[in-house]
């Protein structure tokens, strides 16, 4: 354990105060949120992370002179918890939202000059805010647009509290509501794959309905898109650590927890190599399989269910050109394996040329493909989409792979996701995979951290900060 921020004294030497000590295991967004919320409530918190940095699966690394995000992450205006998180770490200005939803959609199969369509909103009430965009969307026929409108109204009428929705798949529901294969490709999956990390046929109707009802059918501006204009590490590591330090949280990276248990007095013992930390509450904010391995007996009725929560990969393809080839910050694509393309030039620190990042969700078929194969497949696809790439030199081409990027949002996953509270007094769970009602997003991770902190504060008999109520009210 050799991080510059840690002090020389052992963790166990930190004086404890009964009813005031908590250990948060895991330094992703869920763990950071839980630690901040607990510290804001006056709890003495130690945050333990096995990696050399914070941020979980939303992080940055260096590649030569470039600062590279492992993957492109976005959020929406309806992501009230993640927006709270950005405010809490003083990073909101570095990840601004669009003034108004506007998604360029390029269809490579259409003739040049007719490839561009846009999904954007007007300043009108729901559902009229999307009416003009849908009516003029060139990638669907007039009949398909009309059927999309009817399906959207049917989707708006679904009750998200109905458990039967989780037993159905979204693709079958769309077919039953008159959606053609083209409508699924050009609209429903365009949004759904990026947010759910699954195609409609593989996604729980409950999670899909939640995404579309909340993002597109709740408030006119709910789907406005935000993304970091700086490397993710600037937000989720540097600024997050600064906020944790200011809140009095002791943060330890490169530190692995090997076991957790309670003593005869009901206090928790958290074992790290060579030391034992004592705490009155523990938040377990790690992936579901790791949580399963650390859970003490009896903490959950059916802990084996955690092992049944499958995972889904995301592949990110990074291409650096010797010149500017794209004139917009991002776009989505049809008629090509390419899904979403973002300009990461400025954020990465690139001084010459242009750096594009391709975000490929539901990438089961390509996650293990060799870099050479991916280059042979995707560079020509970019040339088909973007005339400016033809004749441009590819200065660098590399990939980042997150094989377990998210939990798989398959039908039935809802019954597998546990809540924050466990049967072990003082032990709570956090992570995007817990029962937040959201798919595996940054929003879900932060919400889970809030719920875990709330559970821990209840166990400690302490009031929670008023701003945590604000998040729940906004939800």
N, C-alpha and C positions, 0 to 999 in steps of 0.2 A: 504494500500500500504506500505508494510514493507520489502522492499528488501534492502540488505546491500549496494548495489551500488548507491542507490539514495541519493541525498543530502537532507537537511532539508528544502530547500526553495521550495515553490509550483511551479508547472510547469509554471503557468501563470506569475511568477515573472521573468522568463528568458527574458532579454531585446530583443525586436524584431528589425530587420533591414528590412525596406521595400524591397521587392523583393528578400529577402535572406532566408526566413524561410519556412521550409517544415515540415509537420508531416506525418510520415509513420505509418499506422495502421496495425499491424500484424507483428510478429517476426519470421515467417517461413523463408525459403530460399528466397522466393520472396521479402519479406519485408526487410530482411537483405541486399540483393543485392541492392535494390532500395536506401536504406539509405546510403550504402557505396558509390554508384555511385554519389548520390547527394552531399554527403560530399566531395568527391574527386573533385567535380566541384565548391567547395567554398560555398555551401549552408549550412545554419545552420539547423540541422536536429534533430528532436525528434522522437524516435521510441517507439511506444506503443504496448505492448503485454499483453494479459489477463492472460496467463499462468505464472507460476513462473520461466520459463526458455524459452530460444530461441530454434529454430529448427523446430517448427511446428510438422509435423507428422514423422520426422526423428530424434528421440531423444533417450535418455537412462534414466534408473532409477535403483535404488538399490534394490536388493532382497537379504537380508542377506549380505554375503561377495561378492556377484556377482554384477557386473555392467552389466545390461542387455539392449540391444537395443530393442525397441518396435517391430522392424521388420528388416529383412535383406535387406539392400539397396546396390545396385551395380550401376556402371556407365560404360560407354564404352569410348574408345579413341575418338570416334566421338562426344562425349559430350563436345564440346569446351567451352560452357558457364560455366558448372559446374567445369571444369578444371581451368578456369579463377578464379572462386570463391575459389577453394582450394588454388590456388596461392595467391590470395588476402588476405586470412586469414592465410597464411603461414602454410597450412596443407597438401600440396601435398605429402610430404614424408610419411605421416601417412595413406595415402590411395593410394598406388601405383597400377599401371596397370601391367597386365601380360606382359611379353616380347613378347608373341605371343599367340593369341587365342587358348585355349585348354580346352574343356569342356568334362569331363568324363560322359558318359551316361550308366547307368546300367539298364538292362532289367531283371526284376525279373522272368519273364516267361521262360527265357532261362536256360539251364543247367549250373551248377556251372562251372566256367572256361571259359564260352563263353558269359558271361553277359555284358562284358565291350565293349563299342564302344566309339569313340572319335570324336568330332567335333573340328577340328583345321585347322589352315591355314599354308600355305607355303609362302616363300618369293618370290612370283610371282605376276604379275599384275592381277587385277580383270578381269574376274571371275576365272582365273586359280588358284588363291590362295586357293580356296576351292575344286578344282577339285579332288585331290588325296583323301582328307578326304571323300568327297561324294562317290567317286568310291569304297572306302573300308568300308563304313559305314555298319556295320553288321546288323543293325536293320531294314533295308529295303532290298527288293529283288532287283536284278539287273534291272528289268524292272521299278520298282518304282524309283530307283535312276536316271534312264534316264529321266523319266517323271518329276522328281523334277528339273533336270537341265533345261529342256525346260520351265517349269513354272517360274523358276527364271529369265530366259532371258525375258520372257513375262512381268514379274513384273518390270524388269529393264526398260522396254520400256514405262511404264505408265507415264503419265504427272501428277505430283502431283498438278499442278495448275488447273486441270480439276475438277470443282465442282461436276460433276456427280459421281465421285469416292466415295464421301461421302454418296451418296444415296444407295450404294450397300454394301452387307456384304461380308467379306473376304472368309467365308466358301463356299458360292455359286460360287465365282470366282475360288477358288481352285478346286472345283468339275468340273466346266466347263473347267478347264485346266488339267484334267486327274489325279488329285490327289486322291489317295485312302484314306480310313479312317485311315489305318495304317500310311500312309505318313503324314497325318495331325497330328496324335498323336505323331509320333516319330520324327518329325522335325518341321513342321510349328507351331503347338501349343506348342511344347517344348520351342521355343523361344517366340512365340507370347503371350502366357498366362502370362509369366513372365514380359514382357515389356508393354503389353496393359491392363493387368488385365481383360481379357475376352478371351473366346474360339473363334475360327475363325468365327463360325456362328453368333456370337453376336457382332463382331467387324466391324467397318467402314473400307471399303476397302482403303479409303484414308489414315487413320492412319496406317493401317497394311502395306500398300505399302511404307509409309514414313519410318517405322521402318526397313523393310527389305532392301529397297534401300539404306538408309543412313548407316545402321549398317553392312550389308553384301555385298553390291554391289557398294559402292562408292570408298573407298580406301582399300588397302589390310589389313591395321591394324585397320580399323574403329571399328571392333567388339571386340578388345582386352578388357578384363574385368578388372575393378578396383573395389576395395572395401576397407572399412576402417579396418585397423589392430588395431584400438583403438575403444573405445566406440564412438558412433555417437555424444554423448554429448560433447566429447572432441573437436570435430570439430565444430559442429553447435551451440554449446552454449558457451563453454569456449573460444575457439580461435576466434569465430565470435564476441563475446562480447569484447575481447581484441582488435580486429581490429576496431570495432565500437568506442571504447574508444579512440584509437589512432587517429582516423579520426575526433574526436570531436563530435561524435554523442551522444546525451543524450538518454540513454536507460532506459525505465521504464517498468518493468514487474509487474504482478499482478495488472494491470490497465486496466479497461474496458472502451471502448468508447461507449457512449450511443447515441450520435447523432452528425451529422456534418451539417453545414449550412453556408451560406455566409451572410455578412452584407451589408449595403447600399454602401460600398466602394469596394465590391467585394472580401474582405478578408475572409478567411475561419475561422470559429469557430468550434473547436473540443471539444465536451463536454465529460469530464470524471467526475466521482463522486466528487462533491464539487468544481470543477474548470472548466474553459474554456480556451483552448489554442487557440492562434491566429496564423494563418499561411497564406502565399501567395500561397502555393500549398499543396495538400494532395494526398498521395498515399494510396489507399484502397487495402491492401494485405491480405485479409481474404477469407475464403471459400465463394462459390457463394451465398449460402442462407443468410449468414451474410452480404455479400455485398449488396444483394437485400434489406435487412432491413435498411441499413444505407444510401443507395443512396438517394440524394435529388431528388425531382420531376424534370423531364425533363433531367436528366443526361444521360439517355439512351432512345432510341425510344421505345423499348419494354422490359422494365425491367423484366416483367414476364417470359421472356425466361430463365432467370437465374434459375428460379425454375424448369424449364423443363430439366435442365442438371442433369441427374440422377447420383447416386453414386454407387460404387462397393466396396465390402469388401476384406480385406486380413487378413488371419488367420496365426499366427505364433505359432508354437509348439516348446517348449523348453524342452530338455531332457538332464539330467546330469547323466552320468554313473560313476561307481567307478573305471573304467580303460579306457585305450585308446581302441577305437573300430573302428576308421576310420583313415586311413593313408594318406588321401589327404585333401586339404583345402575345397573342395566342390565337389558335383556331382549332376547331374540330374537323374531322375528315370522314368522308363516306366513300365507298367504292374502293377501299384500300385497307391493308392491314393496319395502317397508321390510325390511331384514335385521336389523341390530343397532342398538339405541339405548342411549346412555350419558348419564348425568347428569354434566355437566361444570361445574355451578354453582360449587362451592367452589373447584375447581382454577383456574377462569378468573378468580376474584376478583369475580364478580358479587355485588352486595350485595342486590338486590331481584329477585324473580321466579325463574325457573328457565331454565337453558341446557341444551338437549339436543343431542347430536351423533349423527347417523345415519351409520353406516359402511356404505358400499355397495361391496362387492368385485365383481370381474368386471363392471365397469361400462362395457363397450365401447359399449353402446347409448345411454348417457346422459352420457358424459364430456364431450361438447361441447354439451350442451343448454343453452339460455339460462337464466339464473337465474329469470326470470319463469315459464318453463315448468316448471321444477323446483318452484317454490313452488306453482304451481297443482296440481301432481300430489301433492306430499308433505304439505302442510298438511292437506288433507282426509283423507289416509291416517292421519295422527296422530290426527285427530278420531275416525276409525273405531276406532282401537286404544285410545285413552286418553280416557275420558269427561271427565276434568278439563280437557282442552284446549278443549272446546266452550264458547264464550263467553269464553275467555281471549284476550287481545290478543297478537298477535305483534309484539314490539317490534323484533326484528331477524331477518333471514333472509339467509344468505349461504352460499356453497359454497367448498370448496377442492378442487382437482383435481390429482391426481398421475397424469399420463398414462402415465408409465413407472414406476409404483410398484414393480413386481416383475418378475422374469423370468416368462414364461409357462410353467407347468409341464406343457407338452404332452408326449405320448408321443414319445420319442426325444430329449428335451432332455438326458438324462443323458450321452449320448456327446459332447455339445457343451461341457459344463462342464469347464474345465481344473482341474487341481490347483494347489496353491500353488507348487510348484517349476516353474521354467522351464529351458530349455536354456542360458540366459544366466547364467553364474556370478554369484551375488550378487543376482539379480533374482527376486522372488517376487510372487505375485498374491494379492489379498484382495478380498472382496466376497461378498455373499449369493449371487451368481450362480455362484461357483466350486463345485468339487465337494466340498461338505460333506456330501452325503447328505440335507440338509434342504431344504424349500422356502424361498422368499425371505422370511425372517423375521429379527427381531432376533437370534434364536439363531444362525441361519446366518451372519449377519454377524460376530458375535463369534467363532464357531468358525473362520471363515476367517481372522480376524486372528491367532488363536492359531497356526494352521497356517503362515501367512506368516511370523510371527515365528520359529517353529521352523525353517523353511527358511532364513531369514536368519542365524540363530545358527549353524546348521550350516555355512553358507558362510563365516562369520566365524571358525569354529573355537572357538566359545564355548559353554559349558554353558548350558542354559536354566533359569529359575527352577523350583523344585520344584512351585509351585502350578500351573504349566502341565500337569504330569503329572496333577494332581488333576482337571482338566477332562477330559482324555482318558480317565482311568479312569472318571469318572462317565458319560462318553458310552457 
